[in-house]
Amino acid sequence: MMHETMVLLSDRPDMTKSTFHSNRVNSAIQASYMTSKQHERPSTGFNSEYDIRNAQEGFGTCGWILVALSYFLCLVTFPFSVCVTVKVVQEYERAVIMRLGRILSGGAKGPGLFFVLPCVDSIMKVDLRTVTFDVPPQEILTRDSVTVSVDAVVYFRIFNPIISVTNVENSRYSTQLLAATTLRNILGTKSLQEILCDRENISHSMQVHLDEGTDPWGVKVERVEIKDVRLPVNMQRSMAAEAEAAREARAKIIAAEGEQKASRALKEAGDVISESPIALQLRYLQTLTHISAEKNSTIVFPIPVELLRLMKSRSEMRMTTGL
């Protein structure tokens, strides 16, 4: 008996270890099962196709009774009920149908014909075409403390009719307000020189920020363009004076460079003429040719200075000999 008791006591630790191991395996299996169940649950965030749950769940008994009565009313009043129950949606539109306040499963309807129930269904049509609006002129203080007035134009469209109805009250008005705020925030970090010279990058930055902000509303911002940048009158005068002074300075520099080159050319021409006296006479004849080509009535013929000196010396000699 004592030997058997010792054997049973010695076997108890092995049994305890096996039981603990089996419990750990079971807990791991249960954890993996719960994880797989969580992954199988439908996502209801903004990344899902439609940010809604199944509308058919939760109607309740009263809801189904109202739906049945609506079907019965359509059957009783047929074919007159066709005028009320059949709706048409254009190619560029989609219809969001709410039945008893819940959006129907299957997403937006259209384009074409679809059936609605009277008294329990409400329809909201959403236009999918690109919409344009002007951002009102915004008074903005730039990074270098200059007040400017900037306006822009925004092009956007609705890519998800369901969340544009369920997630925002008025998608167009909300996009307009967000565009005005984004314009002020982005241009407030730029200097006046960057605003005037880097409009393309500023427009792209605005488009990216607006697209990120309007994505939960089902709105896609396609393009943003800055229309006009208005400066104060004093700033315009200062910039005009600065530009005029810069142009005058460049003109004077160019004129001085021209005079320098012309003087060098005249010096070289004088050196060449001084080597050959006959070259000066040829230059005189060339000048007469240019003057005669213009058909002038008065021709000025240059007289060489040496000839005048010769005449003066001869007159002096005559006067001395006469005396």
C-alpha positions as a Markdown table, in Angstrom:
| # | Residue | x | y | z |
|---|---|---|---|---|
| 1 | Met | 0.0 | 0.0 | 0.0 |
| 2 | Met | 2.7 | 2.4 | 0.8 |
| 3 | His | 4.5 | 1.6 | -2.5 |
| 4 | Glu | 1.3 | 2.3 | -4.5 |
| 5 | Thr | 0.7 | 5.5 | -2.6 |
| 6 | Met | 4.2 | 6.7 | -3.4 |
| 7 | Val | 3.6 | 5.8 | -7.1 |
| 8 | Leu | 0.4 | 7.8 | -7.2 |
| 9 | Leu | 2.1 | 10.8 | -5.5 |
| 10 | Ser | 5.0 | 10.7 | -8.0 |
| 11 | Asp | 2.6 | 10.6 | -11.0 |
| 12 | Arg | 0.6 | 13.7 | -9.9 |
| 13 | Pro | 3.2 | 16.4 | -11.1 |
| 14 | Asp | 3.1 | 14.9 | -14.6 |
| 15 | Met | -0.7 | 15.1 | -14.7 |
| 16 | Thr | -0.6 | 18.7 | -13.5 |
| 17 | Lys | 1.8 | 19.7 | -16.3 |
| 18 | Ser | -0.2 | 18.0 | -19.0 |
| 19 | Thr | -3.4 | 19.7 | -17.7 |
| 20 | Phe | -1.7 | 23.1 | -17.8 |
| 21 | His | -0.3 | 22.5 | -21.3 |
| 22 | Ser | -3.8 | 21.5 | -22.6 |
| 23 | Asn | -5.3 | 24.7 | -21.0 |
| 24 | Arg | -2.7 | 26.9 | -22.8 |
| 25 | Val | -3.4 | 25.2 | -26.1 |
| 26 | Asn | -7.2 | 25.7 | -25.7 |
| 27 | Ser | -6.7 | 29.4 | -24.8 |
| 28 | Ala | -4.5 | 29.9 | -27.8 |
| 29 | Ile | -7.1 | 28.3 | -30.1 |
| 30 | Gln | -9.9 | 30.5 | -28.6 |
| 31 | Ala | -7.8 | 33.6 | -29.1 |
| 32 | Ser | -7.1 | 32.8 | -32.7 |
| 33 | Tyr | -10.8 | 32.1 | -33.3 |
| 34 | Met | -11.8 | 35.4 | -31.8 |
| 35 | Thr | -9.2 | 37.2 | -33.9 |
| 36 | Ser | -10.6 | 35.6 | -37.1 |
| 37 | Lys | -14.1 | 36.6 | -36.1 |
| 38 | Gln | -13.0 | 40.2 | -35.6 |
| 39 | His | -11.4 | 40.2 | -39.1 |
| 40 | Glu | -14.6 | 38.9 | -40.6 |
| 41 | Arg | -16.7 | 41.8 | -39.2 |
| 42 | Pro | -17.6 | 44.4 | -41.8 |
| 43 | Ser | -15.8 | 47.7 | -41.6 |
| 44 | Thr | -17.9 | 50.8 | -41.1 |
| 45 | Gly | -15.2 | 53.5 | -41.3 |
| 46 | Phe | -14.5 | 56.0 | -44.0 |
| 47 | Asn | -12.4 | 53.4 | -45.9 |
| 48 | Ser | -15.4 | 51.2 | -46.6 |
| 49 | Glu | -17.3 | 51.6 | -49.8 |
| 50 | Tyr | -20.3 | 53.0 | -48.0 |
| 51 | Asp | -20.3 | 54.3 | -44.4 |
| 52 | Ile | -23.6 | 52.6 | -43.5 |
| 53 | Arg | -24.9 | 49.4 | -42.0 |
| 54 | Asn | -27.4 | 47.1 | -43.5 |
| 55 | Ala | -30.6 | 49.1 | -43.6 |
| 56 | Gln | -32.9 | 46.0 | -43.6 |
| 57 | Glu | -31.8 | 45.2 | -40.1 |
| 58 | Gly | -33.6 | 47.1 | -37.4 |
| 59 | Phe | -36.9 | 48.0 | -39.2 |
| 60 | Gly | -38.8 | 46.4 | -36.4 |
| 61 | Thr | -42.4 | 45.1 | -36.5 |
| 62 | Cys | -44.0 | 48.5 | -37.1 |
| 63 | Gly | -41.6 | 49.2 | -39.9 |
| 64 | Trp | -42.3 | 46.1 | -41.7 |
| 65 | Ile | -46.1 | 46.7 | -41.2 |
| 66 | Leu | -45.7 | 50.1 | -42.8 |
| 67 | Val | -43.7 | 48.7 | -45.7 |
| 68 | Ala | -46.4 | 46.0 | -46.3 |
| 69 | Leu | -49.1 | 48.6 | -46.2 |
| 70 | Ser | -47.2 | 50.7 | -48.8 |
| 71 | Tyr | -46.9 | 47.7 | -51.1 |
| 72 | Phe | -50.6 | 47.0 | -50.6 |
| 73 | Leu | -51.4 | 50.6 | -51.4 |
| 74 | Cys | -49.4 | 50.4 | -54.6 |
| 75 | Leu | -51.2 | 47.2 | -55.7 |
| 76 | Val | -54.6 | 48.6 | -54.9 |
| 77 | Thr | -54.0 | 51.9 | -56.8 |
| 78 | Phe | -52.3 | 50.2 | -59.8 |
| 79 | Pro | -51.8 | 51.5 | -62.5 |
| 80 | Phe | -52.1 | 55.0 | -61.1 |
| 81 | Ser | -49.4 | 54.3 | -58.5 |
| 82 | Val | -46.9 | 54.0 | -61.3 |
| 83 | Cys | -46.7 | 57.7 | -61.6 |
| 84 | Val | -45.6 | 58.0 | -58.0 |
| 85 | Thr | -43.5 | 54.8 | -57.5 |
| 86 | Val | -41.4 | 54.9 | -60.7 |
| 87 | Lys | -38.6 | 57.5 | -60.8 |
| 88 | Val | -36.0 | 58.4 | -63.4 |
| 89 | Val | -32.4 | 59.5 | -62.7 |
| 90 | Gln | -30.2 | 61.0 | -65.4 |
| 91 | Glu | -26.8 | 59.6 | -66.5 |
| 92 | Tyr | -24.9 | 62.2 | -64.4 |
| 93 | Glu | -27.0 | 61.7 | -61.2 |
| 94 | Arg | -27.5 | 59.1 | -58.5 |
| 95 | Ala | -30.4 | 58.7 | -56.2 |
| 96 | Val | -30.0 | 58.0 | -52.5 |
| 97 | Ile | -33.1 | 56.3 | -51.1 |
| 98 | Met | -34.0 | 56.3 | -47.5 |
| 99 | Arg | -36.7 | 53.9 | -46.3 |
| 100 | Leu | -38.1 | 54.8 | -42.9 |
| 101 | Gly | -35.0 | 57.0 | -42.3 |
| 102 | Arg | -32.5 | 54.2 | -43.2 |
| 103 | Ile | -30.5 | 54.1 | -46.4 |
| 104 | Leu | -31.3 | 51.0 | -48.5 |
| 105 | Ser | -28.6 | 48.4 | -49.0 |
| 106 | Gly | -27.1 | 48.3 | -52.5 |
| 107 | Gly | -25.9 | 51.8 | -52.6 |
| 108 | Ala | -27.2 | 54.7 | -54.7 |
| 109 | Lys | -29.6 | 54.0 | -57.6 |
| 110 | Gly | -29.3 | 55.0 | -61.2 |
| 111 | Pro | -29.0 | 56.0 | -63.9 |
| 112 | Gly | -32.3 | 54.9 | -65.3 |
| 113 | Leu | -35.6 | 53.7 | -63.8 |
| 114 | Phe | -36.1 | 52.5 | -60.3 |
| 115 | Phe | -39.0 | 51.8 | -57.9 |
| 116 | Val | -39.8 | 53.5 | -54.7 |
| 117 | Leu | -42.6 | 53.0 | -52.1 |
| 118 | Pro | -44.9 | 55.9 | -51.3 |
| 119 | Cys | -45.0 | 57.3 | -47.8 |
| 120 | Val | -42.0 | 55.3 | -46.6 |
| 121 | Asp | -39.3 | 56.2 | -49.1 |
| 122 | Ser | -37.6 | 59.5 | -49.5 |
| 123 | Ile | -35.2 | 60.3 | -52.4 |
| 124 | Met | -32.2 | 62.6 | -52.6 |
| 125 | Lys | -30.6 | 63.1 | -56.0 |
| 126 | Val | -26.8 | 63.8 | -56.1 |
| 127 | Asp | -25.1 | 65.4 | -59.1 |
| 128 | Leu | -21.8 | 63.7 | -60.0 |
| 129 | Arg | -20.7 | 66.3 | -62.5 |
| 130 | Thr | -17.7 | 68.6 | -61.8 |
| 131 | Val | -18.8 | 71.7 | -59.9 |
| 132 | Thr | -16.9 | 75.0 | -60.0 |
| 133 | Phe | -17.0 | 77.8 | -57.4 |
| 134 | Asp | -15.0 | 81.0 | -56.8 |
| 135 | Val | -13.3 | 81.5 | -53.4 |
| 136 | Pro | -14.1 | 85.1 | -52.3 |
| 137 | Pro | -11.1 | 87.4 | -52.1 |
| 138 | Gln | -9.2 | 86.8 | -48.8 |
| 139 | Glu | -7.2 | 89.5 | -47.0 |
| 140 | Ile | -4.0 | 87.7 | -46.1 |
| 141 | Leu | -0.9 | 88.8 | -44.2 |
| 142 | Thr | 2.1 | 87.1 | -45.8 |
| 143 | Arg | 5.2 | 85.9 | -44.0 |
| 144 | Asp | 7.0 | 89.2 | -44.7 |
| 145 | Ser | 4.2 | 91.3 | -43.3 |
| 146 | Val | 2.5 | 92.4 | -46.5 |
| 147 | Thr | -1.3 | 92.5 | -46.8 |
| 148 | Val | -2.5 | 91.0 | -50.1 |
| 149 | Ser | -6.0 | 90.1 | -51.4 |
| 150 | Val | -6.1 | 86.7 | -53.1 |
| 151 | Asp | -9.0 | 84.9 | -54.8 |
| 152 | Ala | -9.1 | 81.4 | -56.3 |
| 153 | Val | -11.3 | 78.9 | -58.2 |
| 154 | Val | -11.9 | 75.3 | -57.1 |
| 155 | Tyr | -13.1 | 72.4 | -59.2 |
| 156 | Phe | -14.6 | 69.4 | -57.4 |
| 157 | Arg | -17.0 | 66.5 | -57.8 |
| 158 | Ile | -18.8 | 64.0 | -55.7 |
| 159 | Phe | -17.5 | 60.4 | -56.0 |
| 160 | Asn | -19.5 | 58.7 | -53.3 |
| 161 | Pro | -23.2 | 59.8 | -53.1 |
| 162 | Ile | -23.9 | 57.8 | -49.9 |
| 163 | Ile | -21.4 | 59.4 | -47.6 |
| 164 | Ser | -21.9 | 62.9 | -49.2 |
| 165 | Val | -25.5 | 62.6 | -47.9 |
| 166 | Thr | -24.9 | 60.9 | -44.5 |
| 167 | Asn | -21.6 | 62.5 | -43.4 |
| 168 | Val | -22.1 | 66.2 | -44.2 |
| 169 | Glu | -25.2 | 68.4 | -44.3 |
| 170 | Asn | -24.2 | 70.4 | -47.4 |
| 171 | Ser | -21.1 | 69.2 | -49.2 |
| 172 | Arg | -20.8 | 72.2 | -51.5 |
| 173 | Tyr | -21.0 | 74.8 | -48.8 |
| 174 | Ser | -18.6 | 72.9 | -46.6 |
| 175 | Thr | -16.1 | 72.6 | -49.4 |
| 176 | Gln | -16.3 | 76.3 | -50.0 |
| 177 | Leu | -15.6 | 77.2 | -46.4 |
| 178 | Leu | -12.8 | 74.7 | -46.2 |
| 179 | Ala | -11.3 | 76.2 | -49.4 |
| 180 | Ala | -11.3 | 79.7 | -48.0 |
| 181 | Thr | -9.7 | 78.6 | -44.8 |
| 182 | Thr | -7.1 | 76.5 | -46.6 |
| 183 | Leu | -6.2 | 79.4 | -48.9 |
| 184 | Arg | -5.6 | 81.7 | -45.9 |
| 185 | Asn | -3.6 | 79.1 | -44.0 |
| 186 | Ile | -1.3 | 78.2 | -46.9 |
| 187 | Leu | -0.6 | 81.7 | -48.2 |
| 188 | Gly | 0.0 | 82.9 | -44.6 |
| 189 | Thr | 3.2 | 80.8 | -44.6 |
| 190 | Lys | 4.5 | 82.3 | -47.9 |
| 191 | Ser | 6.3 | 85.5 | -48.7 |
| 192 | Leu | 5.1 | 88.0 | -51.3 |
| 193 | Gln | 7.8 | 86.9 | -53.7 |
| 194 | Glu | 6.7 | 83.3 | -53.4 |
| 195 | Ile | 3.1 | 84.1 | -53.9 |
| 196 | Leu | 3.8 | 86.1 | -57.1 |
| 197 | Cys | 6.3 | 83.6 | -58.6 |
| 198 | Asp | 5.3 | 80.2 | -57.4 |
| 199 | Arg | 1.5 | 80.0 | -58.0 |
| 200 | Glu | 1.7 | 76.5 | -59.5 |
| 201 | Asn | 3.1 | 74.8 | -56.4 |
| 202 | Ile | 0.8 | 76.8 | -54.1 |
| 203 | Ser | -2.2 | 75.6 | -56.2 |
| 204 | His | -1.0 | 72.0 | -56.0 |
| 205 | Ser | -0.5 | 72.2 | -52.2 |
| 206 | Met | -4.0 | 73.6 | -51.8 |
| 207 | Gln | -5.5 | 70.8 | -54.0 |
| 208 | Val | -3.8 | 68.2 | -51.8 |
| 209 | His | -4.9 | 69.7 | -48.5 |
| 210 | Leu | -8.5 | 70.1 | -49.8 |
| 211 | Asp | -8.7 | 66.6 | -51.1 |
| 212 | Glu | -7.6 | 65.2 | -47.8 |
| 213 | Gly | -10.1 | 67.3 | -45.9 |
| 214 | Thr | -13.1 | 66.5 | -48.2 |
| 215 | Asp | -12.4 | 62.8 | -48.6 |
| 216 | Pro | -14.6 | 61.8 | -45.6 |
| 217 | Trp | -17.5 | 63.8 | -47.3 |
| 218 | Gly | -17.3 | 61.9 | -50.6 |
| 219 | Val | -15.9 | 64.9 | -52.4 |
| 220 | Lys | -12.9 | 64.8 | -54.8 |
| 221 | Val | -11.1 | 68.1 | -55.4 |
| 222 | Glu | -9.8 | 67.9 | -58.9 |
| 223 | Arg | -8.1 | 71.3 | -59.4 |
| 224 | Val | -7.4 | 74.6 | -57.6 |
| 225 | Glu | -6.2 | 77.7 | -59.4 |
| 226 | Ile | -5.2 | 81.1 | -58.0 |
| 227 | Lys | -7.0 | 83.8 | -60.0 |
| 228 | Asp | -5.6 | 87.1 | -58.9 |
| 229 | Val | -3.3 | 88.6 | -56.3 |
| 230 | Arg | -4.2 | 92.2 | -55.5 |
| 231 | Leu | -1.6 | 94.4 | -53.7 |
| 232 | Pro | -2.2 | 97.7 | -51.8 |
| 233 | Val | -1.9 | 100.9 | -53.9 |
| 234 | Asn | 1.2 | 102.1 | -51.9 |
| 235 | Met | 2.9 | 98.7 | -52.5 |
| 236 | Gln | 2.1 | 98.9 | -56.2 |
| 237 | Arg | 3.7 | 102.3 | -56.4 |
| 238 | Ser | 6.7 | 101.2 | -54.5 |
| 239 | Met | 7.2 | 98.2 | -56.7 |
| 240 | Ala | 6.7 | 100.2 | -59.9 |
| 241 | Ala | 9.3 | 102.8 | -58.7 |
| 242 | Glu | 11.7 | 100.0 | -57.9 |
| 243 | Ala | 11.2 | 98.3 | -61.3 |
| 244 | Glu | 11.6 | 101.7 | -63.1 |
| 245 | Ala | 14.8 | 102.4 | -61.2 |
| 246 | Ala | 16.2 | 99.0 | -62.0 |
| 247 | Arg | 15.3 | 99.5 | -65.7 |
| 248 | Glu | 17.0 | 102.9 | -65.8 |
| 249 | Ala | 20.1 | 101.5 | -64.1 |
| 250 | Arg | 20.3 | 98.7 | -66.7 |
| 251 | Ala | 19.8 | 101.2 | -69.5 |
| 252 | Lys | 22.6 | 103.4 | -68.3 |
| 253 | Ile | 24.9 | 100.4 | -67.9 |
| 254 | Ile | 24.1 | 99.3 | -71.5 |
| 255 | Ala | 24.7 | 102.9 | -72.8 |
| 256 | Ala | 28.0 | 103.2 | -71.0 |
| 257 | Glu | 29.1 | 99.8 | -72.4 |
| 258 | Gly | 28.1 | 101.0 | -75.9 |
| 259 | Glu | 30.1 | 104.3 | -75.5 |
| 260 | Gln | 33.1 | 102.3 | -74.3 |
| 261 | Lys | 33.0 | 100.0 | -77.3 |
| 262 | Ala | 32.4 | 102.9 | -79.7 |
| 263 | Ser | 35.4 | 104.8 | -78.3 |
| 264 | Arg | 37.6 | 101.8 | -78.7 |
| 265 | Ala | 36.5 | 101.4 | -82.3 |
| 266 | Leu | 37.1 | 105.1 | -83.0 |
| 267 | Lys | 40.6 | 104.8 | -81.5 |
| 268 | Glu | 41.4 | 101.9 | -83.7 |
| 269 | Ala | 40.0 | 103.7 | -86.8 |
| 270 | Gly | 42.1 | 106.8 | -86.0 |
| 271 | Asp | 45.2 | 104.7 | -85.7 |
| 272 | Val | 44.5 | 103.1 | -89.1 |
| 273 | Ile | 43.8 | 106.5 | -90.7 |
| 274 | Ser | 47.0 | 108.1 | -89.2 |
| 275 | Glu | 49.1 | 105.4 | -91.0 |
| 276 | Ser | 47.8 | 106.5 | -94.4 |
| 277 | Pro | 46.8 | 110.1 | -95.1 |
| 278 | Ile | 44.9 | 109.1 | -98.3 |
| 279 | Ala | 42.5 | 107.1 | -96.1 |
| 280 | Leu | 41.2 | 110.3 | -94.7 |
| 281 | Gln | 40.4 | 111.6 | -98.2 |
| 282 | Leu | 38.6 | 108.3 | -99.0 |
| 283 | Arg | 36.6 | 108.8 | -95.8 |
| 284 | Tyr | 35.6 | 112.3 | -97.0 |
| 285 | Leu | 34.4 | 110.9 | -100.3 |
| 286 | Gln | 32.4 | 108.2 | -98.6 |
| 287 | Thr | 30.7 | 110.8 | -96.5 |
| 288 | Leu | 29.8 | 112.8 | -99.5 |
| 289 | Thr | 28.3 | 109.7 | -101.1 |
| 290 | His | 26.0 | 109.2 | -98.1 |
| 291 | Ile | 25.0 | 112.8 | -98.1 |
| 292 | Ser | 24.1 | 112.8 | -101.8 |
| 293 | Ala | 22.0 | 109.7 | -101.4 |
| 294 | Glu | 19.6 | 111.5 | -99.0 |
| 295 | Lys | 18.9 | 114.2 | -101.7 |
| 296 | Asn | 19.8 | 117.1 | -99.5 |
| 297 | Ser | 20.0 | 120.6 | -100.9 |
| 298 | Thr | 22.9 | 121.6 | -98.7 |
| 299 | Ile | 26.1 | 119.7 | -98.7 |
| 300 | Val | 28.8 | 120.4 | -96.2 |
| 301 | Phe | 32.2 | 119.6 | -97.7 |
| 302 | Pro | 34.9 | 119.1 | -95.0 |
| 303 | Ile | 38.2 | 121.0 | -95.6 |
| 304 | Pro | 41.4 | 119.5 | -94.4 |
| 305 | Val | 43.0 | 121.4 | -91.5 |
| 306 | Glu | 46.4 | 121.2 | -93.3 |
| 307 | Leu | 45.0 | 123.1 | -96.3 |
| 308 | Leu | 43.9 | 125.9 | -94.0 |
| 309 | Arg | 47.3 | 126.0 | -92.3 |
| 310 | Leu | 48.9 | 126.2 | -95.8 |
| 311 | Met | 46.7 | 129.1 | -96.9 |
| 312 | Lys | 47.4 | 130.9 | -93.6 |
| 313 | Ser | 51.1 | 130.5 | -93.9 |
| 314 | Arg | 51.1 | 131.8 | -97.5 |
| 315 | Ser | 49.0 | 134.9 | -96.6 |
| 316 | Glu | 51.5 | 135.7 | -93.8 |
| 317 | Met | 54.4 | 135.3 | -96.2 |
| 318 | Arg | 52.8 | 137.7 | -98.7 |
| 319 | Met | 52.2 | 140.2 | -96.0 |
| 320 | Thr | 55.8 | 140.1 | -94.9 |
| 321 | Thr | 57.1 | 140.4 | -98.5 |
| 322 | Gly | 54.7 | 143.3 | -99.2 |
| 323 | Leu | 56.0 | 145.2 | -96.2 |
